[in-house]
Amino acid sequence: MAIDPAGCGCTECSTSDGQSVPLDQATPDHIVGMLVHELPANRTGEDVFDLAVHWDLDDGRSMTEVRPGRITVTTPDGRRWELTDISDYRWAVRYR
């Protein structure tokens, strides 16, 4: 499995077997997998992804007690994914 450049029309992206997906059709799950687990592989041609962690802060809580409300991933050309279903958010803590 891999994420290929946006608009890719290769055989792997064109078939329904899900082996590859163009960046412009990648889902938030694809993006999390690529960033955290390196699966799917990053064949996008992009080597910079901006990761913004949006923390939900409640009164009286320290940063060690809060969970992220959402994570935004953006590419330099403006493609953007809002990751709102963050069941395993621990990987985001590294970027705090």
Buried (B, 14 or more C-beta within 10 A) or exposed (E): BBBBBBEBEBEBBEEEEEBBBBBEEBEBEBBBBBBEEEEBEBBBEBEEBEBBBEBEEEEEEEEEEEEBEBBBBBBEEEBEBEBEEBEEBEBBEEEE
